[in-house]
């Protein structure tokens, strides 16, 4: 007789998987495994629904030795805020790696994706930014922009945040929330004003034309938004000038910021770049000098989803959380 299926709601998961150092370590270990183990991770399956500014990604990966794997369905509909609805939602299905039977359904409405994405930003900053980094510039004012600030506070001595967004009201609102975390927070009129003097720059928007055109020596950039071919936050010439690190090079060549630099002919098509997992594992260098401009191109990987889902299931099992049902 098959085991019951565990059902976890967003409320369950918010309690079980907060943004903490264990979540960061979970995602960091996933990046390391991607560089050192025979991971099975197929390309992203993608569906676009342009008439409603919608997109749906399906991601998955299997880590050898792990008892289960996750398949994530992640919609993003960017006109939703005007309807009073969140831009992102979705769910994860956890299956047995031995039998393929469903073990858990995580009705997270995109929460776990938010957590693992924020954790990935912390991993990138931990390995690529200067250790003394204290000021972050955030371009964007959505949920992920806010989470990136919180994640950075876990790994760097962040004391100040500068925020720019196309909607100035949202930038002010984000600054008010960030200030509640004990940081000096200031909304800025332009992206250049926000990034001037920052140690770390985070771009977290669905922009389709570059919003960041320049960086100064010593800065680290984490680009979060370009997870589709038409998205582009970073000027291609800045990609060419920076010390570039991909989350998964095969993805960033196709749909990340690197994709646009390649298309513009600013980067040789056969140039090899390190992946973040290789930097985490010590197989490739990351930042090698204080005055380098480093850039992490994070398009999101299925292994991050399997890793955060495994953490959620483990914590739920230990806490006897959620509901079980038979099918």
N, C-alpha and C positions, 0 to 999 in steps of 0.2 A: 504493500500500500504506500502510495506516495506521501511525502511530508506535506503539511499544510503550507500555504503561501502566506508570507508576512506582508501586511499592508501598513505602510507608513504614510501619514499625511504631512503636509507642509508644517503644520503645528508641531507634530512629533519631531520632524527633522530640524526645525529651528532650535528645539531644546537639545537634541542629540549632537548636532554638528554646528556649533558656533564657529566663527572665524577665530581660531586660536593657533598656537604654535604647533599643536599636533596635526591640525589640518594642513598647515604649511609643510610640515615634515612629510605628511602623506603624499602631497603633490610633488615635493622634492624627490622622494623615493621613486615616484612614478617616472619622473624625468630621467633619473639615474638608470632605472630599469630599461627605459627606451634606448639608452646608449650601450648597455652592457648585457642585455638578455635578448633571446630570440622572440621578441614580442610580435604577436599577430595583430596588426592594426590596418584595416582596409581604408581606402580613401573615403572622404566624407560623402555621404549621399545628400544631395541638396535639391530642394524644390523652391522655386520662386513664384510668388503670386503678386506681380507688380501692381495690379490695379488696386490692391489694398495695402501697398507698401509692406508686403509680407514675405517672409522667407522661413523655410523649415530645414533644419540640419538634422541628420541622423548620424551618430557617432558611436563607435564601439572599439573595444580592444580586449585581447586576452593576454594575461601575464602568466607564463608557465609556472605551475606550482600553486597558483591561486585556485581555490575551490569553485569560484564563480566568476562570471563576467557580466558587464552591464551593457545594455543597449539604450542609448538616450535619444529621445525625440525632443527637439528644441525649436519651437516656433518663436519668431520675432516679428511682430507686426507694429511698425513704428508710427502708425497713425492712431494707435489705441489710446494714448493719453488724451486725445481730443474727445474720446468717447468715455472717458473716466475709467479706462481699463489699463492694466500694466502692459508694457511693450513686450515683455517676454513671459513665457510660461513653459509648460512641458512636463515630462515625467521620465523616469528611468525604470527599466525592467531588468531585474537581476536573475540570471539563469545559472544553473549548475554547469560547470565546465566538464563534468563527467557524463551527465545524462542529457543536458539541454533542457531539463524541466525548469519551469518558472519557480524561483525560490522567494522572490519578493517583488512587490510593486511599490515604487517610491513616487507618490503623488506630490512632488515637490514644487510644482508651478515654476520651475526654473531656479529655485533657491539653491540647490546643490551646484548648479552651473555657476551661479553667482559666487558661491564660496570657493569653488575650485579655481575659477578665473582670478579672483582676488588673491588666492594663495599663490597662483602662478606668478602674479606680479611681484609678490614678496620674494619668491625664489629668484626671479630675475634680478631684483634689486640687491638681494643678499650676495649674489655672485658677480654682479657687474658694476654696481655703483660704488662710490667711495665710502668707506666705513663710517666716516664722520658726517655723511649727508644729513642735513638738518632741515632743508627747505624743499618742499615739493610744489611743482606747478601742475595743476590739473586742467586739461582742456576737455571740457564736457562737464555736465552737472547732473547726470543721471545716477541711477543706483550703483553702477559699477565704478563711476568716478568716486563716489563716497566710500565704497568698500576698499578701493585701492589706497586711499589715505589711511584707513584703519589697518589694512594689511601691512603697509609700510611702517607703521608705528611698532609693529611686532619685531621688525628686523633692523630698523635704523632709528637713530635718535631724532626723529622728526619733531620740530618745534613750530614750524610755520607752514601754511598752505596758501598758495595763490591760485585763484580760480578764474578761468575765462570760459564763457559759453555763449553761443549765439543768442540765447535768451538770457538777458541780464538779470531778470527777476529770479530765474532758476539758479544763477550763479550766486546771487545774494543769499538765497535760501540755503544753498549748500554750505556757504561760509558760516551761516548761523548754526547749522548742525555740526560742522567741523569744530567750531569754537567750543561747543559743549564737550568736546573730547580733550579740552585743555590746550588747544593749539591757537596760535595767532592766525587768523584767517582773513584774507582780503580779496574781494572781487575785483577783477581787472577789466579794463575797457577793451584791451586787445590781447591776442595771444602773445605777442612780443613782450608786452608789459608783464604778463604772468610769468613767462619763462626767464626773463632777465634776472640773473642772480640766483636762480634755482639750482639745486644740486641734482634733483631728479625731476624729469618731466614725464607725465603720464597722459597719453591721448586715449580717450574712451568715448568715441562718438561713432555714429554711422556715416561719417562724411564720405562723399564721393569725389571731392577735390581736396588737395592738401590744405591743412590748417596749420601745420608746423613747417616752416621754411628754413629755420636756422637754429643752430645750437652753439654753445660756447665750450671751450676746452674744459674738460673735467666733468661735464654733465653726462648723466645717463638718461636714456629715453626708453620707456616701455610703451610700445604701440599695441593697443588692445583691440582696435575697432575693425581692422581690415581682415574680415573672415569670409569675404566673397570677392569675386573678380572685379566688381565695379566699385568697391570701396577703396578709399585712399586717403589717409590722414597725413602722411609724411611726404614731403617733396622728394622726388626721385634722386636729385643731386645730393640731398642730405644722406640718403641711404648709401650712396657711393662714397661719401667722405667719412662715414662713421665706421667704428669697429662693430660689425654686424653679427648678430647671433639669432638663429631661427629656433622656434620651438620644434618644428619638423620641416626640414629643408624642402622635401618633396611637396609640402603644402604651400610654403611661402613662395616657392617658385611659380605656383599656379594661382594663388589667391591672396597672398599676403602683400605687405609693402614692397618686398623684393620684386614681386611680379611687375610692378610699375617701373622700377629702375631697370629691369631687364628689357622691358618693352621699349624704353626710351634709349636703349643702347648705352647706358651709363655704367653698366656692370657687365663684364664678359659672361657669356652664357654658360661657359664651362668652369667658372670660378667656384671653388669649394669654400663653403662657409661652415663654421662650427654650429652645432646644435646645443641648446641649453643643457640637455642631458649630458652631453660630452663635457661641458664645462663643469657641471655639478660633479661628475665622476672623475674629474682631473685628467681627462683624456685630451682635451684641447684647452688652450688658454682663453681666458675671458679678458678682463681688464689687466693690462700689464704696466700701465703708467698712469699717474694721477691726472695728467692732462688729456687723456684719451676721451673722445666722445664715443660712448658705447650705446648700442641700440638693440633691444630685444623685440623681435617681431613675433607676437603671440597670436596665433590664429585659432588656438584651441585644439586639443587632441583627445581622441577617444580613451587613451590610457588615463588621462586625468579623470574622466568620468567613471571608469571602472574603479580607480583608486578611491575616489571620494564615496562612491556607492558602497564599496567594501568596508570603509570606515563606518558609514552609517549603519550598515547591517550588523557589524560587530558590536557597536555601541548599543543598538536596539536589543540585540540578543542578551547582552550583559545586563541591561536595565529592564528586560522583559517588557519592552515598550511595543506599541503598535497593536494591531489586531491580526489574528490568524484565521484563515478560512480554508476549507478543502474544496477542490474542484474535481 
